[in-house]
Amino acid sequence: MVHVRFTENLRRHIDCADGDVAGGATVRACLDEYFASRPGVRAYVLDDQGAVRNHVVVFVDGSPIDDRAAQSDSISPSGEILVMQALSGG
């Protein structure tokens, strides 16, 4: 099972409980499975073209994904996806 996790900061903005998904070969397959039962979270994480929104960062096993547009990055069957709000400033 792939574990999908959200930071506390994101949870303040949207109800996005951590969850396990049967998964697939890509981050997108895992996120689609998670979003199937939580469509409101999808709209917060992905834009209307299906790309990761500018204010969100997605990590797989501690490394940021490379493909923000299609989330085609591979993931192991026991991997972890961490979704967090991107911060900026100086």
Order of alpha helices (4+ residues) and beta strands (2+ residues): beta-alpha-beta-alpha-alpha-beta-beta-beta
